Structure formats: C-alpha cells, structure tokens
Amino acid sequence: MLRVAVVGSGPSGCYTAQHLVQQDPEVRVDVLDRLPCPYGLVRYGVAPDHEKIKSLQSGLRTVLEHERVRFLGGVRVGGPGGVPVKVLRGLYHAVVYCVGAATDRRLGIPGEELPGCWSATEFVAWYSAHPDAADAGYLRGVRSAVVIGAGNVAVDVTRMLMRGAAELRPTDMPQAALDTLTASGVEEVRMVARRGPAQARFTTKELRELGTLPGVRVTVDPGDVALDPAAPETLPAVQRRNLEVLRGWAGEPPAESGRHIGLRFFLRPVELLADGDRVGAVRFERTAPDGHGGVTGTGRYEELPAQLVLRSVGYRGVPLEGLPFDEPSGTVPHAAGRVVRDGAASPGEYVAGWFKRGPSGVIGTNRPCAKETVAALLADAPELARADVPADPVPALLAAGIEPVAWDGWLAIERAESELGARLGRRVVKLADWDTLLAVARPAS
C-alpha cells in the first residue's frame, strides 16, 4: 500500500490528493500544511466579498474528509523548526510539494523600501486573517492610494479600500481589519498599469464590480483608451469586454464629489517619493505602444500623490530548503511533475501547482497540473512501494517535537469562528493569530 505526503492543502494539494485516491484504490494520503487551517489561497487569498469563489472550499473539504486522506496542519517542512525534506522523504513512499508561490514580485525602483509601500500580497493576507500577517499601519493617515498592477488582485485590493461597513460586515473578515478599513480616510484610489487597457489581465466581472460600489465614482482617462491601438474585433472576448467597460467609463461626465477610483494606463513607475519619513507620491514615466505589443518610455513624467502604495505585479515562488530551485522562474525543476536533481528525476519527489509551473492560470488550472503529476507518481509506484516506511509517520513527527493539528482541530477552529461571528452580530469571523488558532485546535496541549 502506497503512502504519500502532499505538502500544501490549497487547490493544487487537494486536487493531487483527489487524483491519487481516485486512481489508486489503496493509497493513503497525508495532506500536510504549515498552517492549522486548510485551503491555502482559497481561504487566505480570495477576496472576503467573493462568496461564490470562496464556496470552492466545500469541494476541497470533500477531498480532505475522504476516508483515505488525512489532514495534518501545523507541520512546517524545511527551514527552522521544520521537518527536513530528507527526513520527510524517509517517512513516505512519495512526497508531492504543492506549496504555491509565497511571495510577490518587486518593482525594483528607488524608494520601494519607504514605509507605506507594501505588496498587495501582504495587504490581502492581513484582511484575510493570515496568522503571519499583522496590521502594519497600512491605512494610518492615508487619503490617497496607488495600486500598481492590472490584474484581479489589483482590482480586489482597490475594491476593499473603497468598500463600506454595510458591505464588509457580512464577510468573514477579521473584526480588527473590518474596523480599520471602514474607519479609514481613503478618498481616492488610482489603479495604474504600464501597458494599455487591451493588455490588462483582470476579468470583466471583477472590473465591473468597481462600478457598483455605493458612493464611489470610477473614471478612465479618455486619452488612455484612445492611445491603445488594439482593434476590438481582434481581441479575445475577455479583453474586448474589458475595453467596452473602460470606454463606457471614459465617456461619462466627471463627477465632482464622493470617493473616487481612477484607472490609469500607459504609466510606468520609476520612483517612490518620500514625504517626511514615508511615501508621499509615485513618479511615473508616460509610456506609449511600441508597435509590437509592448510599450516604450516617452521621457515624459507625472506624479500621483499616495500615502499608500500597493504593488500587485505578480507572485513568486520561494526556495524550500532541501529542494532544487530555479531562481529565474521561481519554480522547482521537474519533468512531468518529477523533481529533477542534477539532471535526473529524483525518486519519490514530485511537485504540482504554482511551485511546479509558476503563478499562472486560475484555480481550475491546478486540476490538469495535479493530474499530470499523479500520473507520473503512479507510474513510478511499483518501484516506490519497495521502500520500507513507517505505517504511521505521526509518532516520528511527535518525537521531533511537531504536534500536528488533526481534522478535528480544524473543525474546532471553524466552530470558534462561527461563535465569534455570533457574538459580534455577524456570521463567521476569522481568527487571525497563531496563539488563538492553536489554543482552539489543541485545547489539551
């Protein structure tokens, strides 16, 4: 009987476990996660007001409740205090790493280290109650914000900055984040992209949501839309619909009052400017289409005031101690999901999800990615099964000082979050710090 560890309980990890138990009637799968809570970015990356996408947790839950799948939270792999990769490999016939892309890409411009400049990843983690995140004073003294990027995450953080209390209270956002957001003095958010409207990566549904926010006006510079050379009939459907929405906003007469979202294009950030000891503005170079689908600098500049700058220019994988890592791509070298060491497939080591292919695609893209990796693993199974591994690796983890959070511990966290929501007159309110989560999940420890 094959015993497999899947490291990471987000979509890629759960889909890997699902394919394993569907295709092998005897395999036993332990899904390990550093956090005591499952679901990865579905819990900690999907916007709190996107209930439909968050409902994907129910499908992932079904996988983790399968009779041959076991959730083991609170288990760090690699790094200080974690289970070394080599040790974990000795506890299972095979290990599949599905740890995603844990950090963000940098802008690489002067002033990026100024207080007030953060990654959208950090900001999302804070209002999504990730236990590693804390309120770093994101909104203290902020009147104007600039979000750099033109993808769905950029739209999400822009929307969260403009949401009101009535819209955020029904979500599972932690109370402290809700109070901070709804009491903020943010009056203006500009979402800025270096290329044109036709190259933006957000979906039309997300884009349109910006126009439904109560008391918020959305503007688009008509010149930006006119400058984009793309002919609508030549664009894919999503980009064509995006352009229609943006042109509609560009054609509306400007309103003089209320909070404001401004969508700007053809602006490349070149420097963050200080106001005292923190960021006060962003300097941009105006760009123009280069005739080959990209842009080129024009030598003309403008500055946008901002006491908060959120960069949303992509995720990036980080090395996991004990595994090979390709620095340029931020991924693990692999062949059809088999981890490659020194030019050859490493027996019993596999990778899936963003850690395998980079931060691309949507949640559903992880299904075929996981399927490919599982096919490789099961093809190797006859040889892998020859290894002598413990019937249960948990005693070895306990002996190493690691106390896993079992599924019952996660269910206790769910109950505590429902009870907290009831006390606060809300539905469910996430617990947001390590001590509380672990105290709930391990009441006897």
C-alpha positions as CSV (number, residue, x, y, z in Angstrom):
1,M,0.0,0.0,0.0
2,L,1.4,3.3,-1.1
3,R,1.7,6.1,1.5
4,V,2.0,9.6,0.0
5,A,2.6,13.0,1.7
6,V,1.2,16.1,-0.1
7,V,2.7,19.3,1.2
8,G,0.2,22.1,1.0
9,S,-3.6,22.0,1.4
10,G,-4.6,24.6,-1.2
11,P,-6.3,23.7,-4.5
12,S,-3.2,22.1,-6.0
13,G,-2.6,19.9,-2.9
14,C,-6.2,18.9,-2.6
15,Y,-6.6,18.1,-6.3
16,T,-3.4,16.0,-6.1
17,A,-4.9,14.0,-3.2
18,Q,-8.1,13.7,-5.1
19,H,-6.5,12.2,-8.2
20,L,-4.4,9.9,-6.0
21,V,-7.4,8.3,-4.2
22,Q,-9.5,8.2,-7.4
23,Q,-6.8,6.3,-9.4
24,D,-5.3,4.1,-6.7
25,P,-7.9,2.2,-4.5
26,E,-5.4,1.6,-1.7
27,V,-3.2,4.7,-1.5
28,R,-3.1,6.6,1.8
29,V,-2.5,10.3,1.6
30,D,-1.5,12.7,4.3
31,V,-2.0,16.4,3.4
32,L,0.4,18.5,5.4
33,D,0.2,22.2,5.9
34,R,2.3,24.7,7.8
35,L,-0.9,26.4,9.0
36,P,-3.5,24.8,11.2
37,C,-6.2,25.8,8.6
38,P,-6.6,24.1,5.2
39,Y,-7.4,25.5,1.7
40,G,-4.4,27.8,1.1
41,L,-5.2,30.8,-1.1
42,V,-8.9,29.9,-1.2
43,R,-9.0,30.8,2.5
44,Y,-6.3,33.4,2.6
45,G,-6.2,34.9,-0.9
46,V,-9.8,35.1,-2.3
47,A,-11.4,38.4,-1.5
48,P,-13.8,38.2,1.5
49,D,-16.7,39.6,-0.5
50,H,-16.4,36.9,-3.2
51,E,-18.6,34.2,-1.6
52,K,-19.0,32.2,-4.8
53,I,-15.3,31.7,-5.2
54,K,-14.8,31.0,-1.5
55,S,-17.5,28.3,-1.8
56,L,-14.9,26.2,-3.6
57,Q,-13.8,25.3,-0.1
58,S,-16.7,22.8,0.0
59,G,-15.2,20.8,-2.8
60,L,-11.7,20.9,-1.2
61,R,-13.3,19.8,2.1
62,T,-14.8,16.7,0.5
63,V,-11.3,15.7,-0.5
64,L,-9.8,16.2,2.9
65,E,-12.7,14.2,4.5
66,H,-12.1,11.2,2.3
67,E,-11.5,8.0,4.3
68,R,-8.0,7.6,2.8
69,V,-7.0,11.2,3.2
70,R,-5.7,12.8,6.4
71,F,-5.1,16.5,7.1
72,L,-2.1,17.3,9.3
73,G,-1.9,21.0,10.0
74,G,0.8,22.9,11.8
75,V,3.5,20.9,10.1
76,R,6.3,23.0,8.7
77,V,8.5,21.3,6.1
78,G,12.1,22.7,5.7
79,G,13.6,25.7,7.4
80,P,14.0,26.4,11.1
81,G,11.8,24.2,13.3
82,G,10.5,22.3,10.3
83,V,10.8,18.7,9.2
84,P,13.8,18.4,6.8
85,V,12.9,17.4,3.3
86,K,15.2,14.4,3.6
87,V,13.5,13.2,6.8
88,L,10.0,13.6,5.3
89,R,11.1,11.6,2.3
90,G,12.0,8.7,4.6
91,L,8.5,8.7,6.2
92,Y,6.6,8.2,3.0
93,H,6.9,6.3,-0.3
94,A,6.5,9.6,-2.1
95,V,6.2,13.3,-1.3
96,V,4.4,15.9,-3.6
97,Y,5.2,19.5,-2.9
98,C,2.3,21.9,-3.6
99,V,3.4,25.0,-1.6
100,G,2.5,27.6,-4.2
101,A,4.2,30.9,-4.8
102,A,4.6,32.5,-1.3
103,T,5.9,36.0,-2.1
104,D,5.5,38.8,-4.5
105,R,7.5,40.3,-7.3
106,R,9.3,43.6,-6.7
107,L,9.1,46.8,-8.7
108,G,12.9,47.3,-8.5
109,I,12.7,51.1,-8.3
110,P,14.2,53.7,-5.9
111,G,12.0,54.4,-2.8
112,E,10.4,50.9,-2.8
113,E,11.6,50.4,0.8
114,L,9.8,53.5,2.1
115,P,7.1,52.9,4.8
116,G,3.7,53.0,3.2
117,C,4.8,50.8,0.2
118,W,3.6,47.2,0.6
119,S,2.9,44.2,-1.6
120,A,-0.8,43.5,-2.3
121,T,0.0,40.0,-1.1
122,E,0.8,41.4,2.4
123,F,-2.3,43.6,2.4
124,V,-4.6,40.7,1.3
125,A,-3.1,38.4,3.9
126,W,-3.9,41.0,6.6
127,Y,-7.6,41.4,5.8
128,S,-7.9,37.7,5.1
129,A,-6.7,36.8,8.7
130,H,-3.5,35.0,7.7
131,P,-1.8,34.4,11.1
132,D,1.6,35.6,9.8
133,A,0.1,39.0,8.9
134,A,-0.4,41.9,11.2
135,D,-1.7,45.4,10.8
136,A,1.4,47.3,9.8
137,G,-0.4,50.6,9.9
138,Y,-1.4,50.2,6.3
139,L,-4.2,52.9,6.4
140,R,-2.8,55.3,9.0
141,G,-3.0,58.8,7.7
142,V,-3.9,57.6,4.2
143,R,-6.0,59.8,1.9
144,S,-4.8,58.7,-1.5
145,A,-3.6,55.2,-2.5
146,V,-2.0,53.9,-5.7
147,V,-2.3,50.3,-6.7
148,I,0.3,49.3,-9.3
149,G,-0.9,46.4,-11.5
150,A,-3.8,45.5,-13.7
151,G,-4.8,42.0,-12.6
152,N,-7.6,40.6,-10.4
153,V,-5.6,41.1,-7.2
154,A,-5.1,44.8,-8.0
155,V,-8.9,45.1,-8.6
156,D,-9.6,43.2,-5.3
157,V,-7.4,45.5,-3.1
158,T,-8.8,48.6,-4.9
159,R,-12.3,47.4,-4.1
160,M,-11.5,46.6,-0.5
161,L,-10.2,50.1,0.0
162,M,-13.5,51.5,-1.2
163,R,-15.9,49.1,0.4
164,G,-18.2,50.4,3.2
165,A,-19.1,48.8,6.5
166,A,-22.5,47.6,5.3
167,E,-20.8,45.6,2.5
168,L,-17.9,44.2,4.6
169,R,-19.8,43.1,7.8
170,P,-21.4,40.1,6.1
171,T,-18.0,38.7,5.2
172,D,-15.7,36.6,7.3
173,M,-13.1,39.4,7.5
174,P,-11.5,39.6,11.0
175,Q,-13.0,42.3,13.1
176,A,-9.9,44.4,13.5
177,A,-9.4,44.6,9.8
178,L,-13.0,45.4,9.2
179,D,-12.9,48.2,11.8
180,T,-9.7,49.6,10.3
181,L,-11.0,49.6,6.7
182,T,-14.4,51.1,7.4
183,A,-12.9,53.9,9.6
184,S,-10.2,54.8,7.1
185,G,-9.9,58.2,5.5
186,V,-9.1,56.8,2.0
187,E,-10.9,59.0,-0.5
188,E,-9.1,58.1,-3.7
189,V,-7.5,55.0,-5.2
190,R,-5.7,55.0,-8.5
191,M,-5.0,51.7,-10.2
192,V,-2.1,52.1,-12.6
193,A,-0.8,49.9,-15.4
194,R,2.3,50.4,-17.6
195,R,0.6,49.0,-20.7
196,G,-2.8,49.7,-22.3
197,P,-6.3,48.7,-21.5
198,A,-6.3,45.8,-24.0
199,Q,-3.3,44.2,-22.1
200,A,-4.9,44.3,-18.7
201,R,-5.3,40.9,-17.0
202,F,-8.3,41.4,-14.9
203,T,-11.6,39.7,-15.7
204,T,-14.6,41.7,-16.8
205,K,-16.7,40.5,-13.9
206,E,-14.1,41.9,-11.4
207,L,-13.7,45.1,-13.4
208,R,-17.5,45.8,-13.4
209,E,-17.7,45.4,-9.7
210,L,-15.8,48.6,-9.3
211,G,-18.7,50.5,-10.9
212,T,-21.2,49.0,-8.4
213,L,-19.6,50.4,-5.2
214,P,-22.0,52.8,-3.4
215,G,-20.9,56.4,-3.3
216,V,-17.8,55.7,-5.5
217,R,-17.2,57.1,-8.9
218,V,-15.0,55.4,-11.4
219,T,-13.0,57.3,-14.1
220,V,-10.9,56.4,-17.0
221,D,-8.7,58.9,-18.9
222,P,-10.2,59.0,-22.4
223,G,-6.7,59.6,-23.8
224,D,-5.5,56.2,-22.4
225,V,-8.3,54.4,-24.2
226,A,-7.7,56.4,-27.4
227,L,-4.0,55.7,-27.3
228,D,-4.5,51.9,-27.2
229,P,-4.1,50.7,-30.8
230,A,-5.8,47.4,-30.4
231,A,-8.9,47.0,-32.6
232,P,-11.7,45.4,-30.5
233,E,-12.6,42.9,-33.2
234,T,-9.0,41.4,-33.0
235,L,-9.1,40.9,-29.2
236,P,-10.0,37.8,-27.2
237,A,-13.5,38.0,-25.7
238,V,-12.4,39.0,-22.2
239,Q,-10.2,41.8,-23.4
240,R,-12.9,43.0,-25.7
241,R,-15.4,43.2,-22.9
242,N,-12.9,44.9,-20.7
243,L,-12.4,47.6,-23.3
244,E,-16.1,48.1,-23.7
245,V,-16.4,48.7,-19.9
246,L,-13.4,51.0,-19.8
247,R,-14.6,53.1,-22.8
248,G,-18.0,53.4,-21.1
249,W,-16.4,54.9,-18.0
250,A,-14.2,57.1,-20.1
251,G,-17.2,58.6,-21.9
252,E,-19.1,59.6,-18.7
253,P,-19.0,63.2,-17.5
254,P,-16.8,63.6,-14.4
255,A,-18.4,63.8,-11.0
256,E,-17.2,66.4,-8.6
257,S,-18.0,64.7,-5.2
258,G,-17.6,61.4,-3.4
259,R,-14.9,58.9,-3.3
260,H,-13.0,58.1,-6.4
261,I,-11.4,55.2,-8.3
262,G,-9.2,56.3,-11.2
263,L,-8.0,53.7,-13.7
264,R,-4.8,54.9,-15.4
265,F,-2.8,53.2,-18.2
266,F,0.5,53.7,-20.0
267,L,2.3,54.8,-16.8
268,R,5.4,53.0,-15.7
269,P,6.6,53.6,-12.0
270,V,10.1,54.9,-11.9
271,E,10.4,56.1,-8.3
272,L,8.6,56.4,-5.0
273,L,9.0,59.9,-3.5
274,A,9.1,60.5,0.3
275,D,7.0,62.9,2.3
276,G,8.9,63.0,5.6
277,D,9.6,59.5,6.7
278,R,7.1,57.7,4.5
279,V,5.9,57.5,0.9
280,G,4.1,60.6,-0.3
281,A,3.9,60.2,-4.1
282,V,4.8,57.9,-7.0
283,R,6.7,59.2,-10.1
284,F,5.7,57.6,-13.3
285,E,7.0,57.8,-16.9
286,R,4.4,58.0,-19.6
287,T,4.7,55.1,-22.0
288,A,3.4,54.5,-25.5
289,P,2.7,51.5,-27.6
290,D,5.8,50.2,-29.4
291,G,4.0,48.6,-32.2
292,H,4.9,45.0,-31.1
293,G,2.5,44.5,-28.2
294,G,4.7,46.2,-25.6
295,V,5.4,49.8,-24.6
296,T,8.3,52.2,-24.7
297,G,9.2,55.2,-22.5
298,T,8.4,58.7,-23.7
299,G,10.6,60.7,-21.4
300,R,7.5,62.5,-20.0
301,Y,6.7,62.1,-16.3
302,E,4.0,62.7,-13.8
303,E,3.5,62.3,-10.1
304,L,0.5,60.9,-8.3
305,P,0.1,61.6,-4.6
306,A,-0.1,58.5,-2.4
307,Q,0.4,57.8,1.3
308,L,-0.2,54.1,0.5
309,V,1.3,52.2,-2.5
310,L,0.4,48.6,-3.1
311,R,2.3,46.7,-5.7
312,S,0.4,43.9,-7.5
313,V,2.7,42.8,-10.2
314,G,2.7,39.0,-9.7
315,Y,3.5,36.2,-7.2
316,R,6.8,34.4,-7.0
317,G,7.8,31.0,-5.5
318,V,10.5,30.9,-2.8
319,P,13.1,28.2,-2.3
320,L,12.2,25.3,0.0
321,E,15.3,24.2,1.9
322,G,16.4,20.7,0.7
323,L,14.8,21.0,-2.8
324,P,16.4,22.2,-6.0
325,F,15.1,25.6,-7.2
326,D,15.3,27.6,-10.4
327,E,15.8,31.2,-9.4
328,P,14.8,32.9,-12.7
329,S,11.4,31.1,-12.8
330,G,10.8,30.7,-9.1
331,T,9.9,27.1,-9.6
332,V,11.3,23.6,-8.8
333,P,13.0,21.9,-11.8
334,H,10.8,19.0,-12.9
335,A,9.9,16.6,-15.7
336,A,6.1,16.0,-15.9
337,G,6.0,16.7,-12.1
338,R,9.0,14.6,-11.1
339,V,11.5,16.7,-9.2
340,V,14.8,16.9,-11.1
341,R,18.1,16.9,-9.2
342,D,21.4,17.1,-11.1
343,G,19.7,16.5,-14.4
344,A,17.8,13.3,-13.3
345,A,14.4,12.6,-11.8
346,S,14.7,12.3,-8.0
347,P,12.9,9.1,-6.9
348,G,9.8,9.7,-4.8
349,E,9.8,13.5,-5.1
350,Y,7.2,15.4,-7.0
351,V,5.8,18.9,-7.5
352,A,2.4,20.4,-8.5
353,G,0.7,23.8,-8.7
354,W,2.4,27.1,-8.9
355,F,5.6,25.6,-7.3
356,K,5.7,23.5,-10.5
357,R,4.6,25.8,-13.3
358,G,4.8,29.3,-11.8
359,P,1.9,31.6,-10.8
360,S,-0.3,31.2,-13.8
361,G,-3.8,30.2,-14.6
362,V,-6.9,30.1,-12.4
363,I,-7.9,27.8,-9.6
364,G,-9.2,25.2,-12.0
365,T,-5.8,25.1,-13.8
366,N,-4.5,23.1,-10.9
367,R,-6.6,20.1,-11.8
368,P,-4.8,19.1,-15.0
369,C,-1.5,20.1,-13.5
370,A,-2.1,17.8,-10.5
371,K,-3.3,15.0,-12.8
372,E,-0.1,15.0,-14.8
373,T,2.0,14.8,-11.6
374,V,-0.2,12.0,-10.1
375,A,0.2,10.1,-13.4
376,A,3.9,10.2,-13.1
377,L,3.8,9.2,-9.4
378,L,1.6,6.2,-10.0
379,A,3.7,5.1,-13.0
380,D,6.6,5.0,-10.5
381,A,4.6,3.3,-7.8
382,P,5.8,-0.3,-8.2
383,E,9.4,0.9,-7.5
384,L,8.4,3.4,-4.8
385,A,6.4,0.8,-2.9
386,R,9.6,-1.3,-2.3
387,A,10.8,1.2,0.3
388,D,10.3,0.4,4.0
389,V,8.3,3.3,5.5
390,P,6.5,3.5,8.9
391,A,2.9,2.5,9.0
392,D,2.1,5.9,10.5
393,P,4.6,8.9,10.4
394,V,2.8,10.9,13.2
395,P,4.8,9.2,16.0
396,A,8.0,10.3,14.3
397,L,6.7,13.9,13.9
398,L,5.8,13.9,17.6
399,A,9.2,12.6,18.6
400,A,10.7,15.5,16.6
401,G,8.6,18.0,18.6
402,I,6.0,18.6,16.0
403,E,2.4,18.2,17.1
404,P,0.1,18.1,14.0
405,V,-3.3,19.7,14.0
406,A,-5.8,16.9,13.0
407,W,-9.0,17.5,11.1
408,D,-10.9,17.7,14.4
409,G,-8.7,20.6,15.4
410,W,-9.6,22.4,12.2
411,L,-13.3,21.7,12.9
412,A,-12.9,23.3,16.3
413,I,-11.5,26.4,14.7
414,E,-14.5,26.5,12.4
415,R,-16.8,26.3,15.3
416,A,-14.9,29.0,17.2
417,E,-15.1,31.4,14.2
418,S,-18.9,30.8,13.9
419,E,-19.3,31.5,17.7
420,L,-17.2,34.7,17.4
421,G,-19.3,35.8,14.5
422,A,-22.5,35.3,16.5
423,R,-21.1,37.3,19.5
424,L,-20.2,40.2,17.1
425,G,-23.6,40.1,15.4
426,R,-22.0,38.8,12.2
427,R,-22.0,35.4,10.5
428,V,-18.5,33.9,10.6
429,V,-15.4,35.9,11.8
430,K,-12.0,34.5,11.1
431,L,-9.5,34.1,13.9
432,A,-6.4,36.0,13.0
433,D,-3.4,35.0,15.2
434,W,-1.3,31.9,15.8
435,D,-1.9,31.7,19.6
436,T,-5.7,31.7,19.3
437,L,-5.8,29.3,16.4
438,L,-3.5,26.8,18.1
439,A,-5.2,27.2,21.5
440,V,-8.6,26.3,19.9
441,A,-7.2,23.5,17.7
442,R,-5.1,21.9,20.6
443,P,-7.2,22.6,23.7
444,A,-5.4,19.9,25.8
445,S,-1.9,20.9,24.9
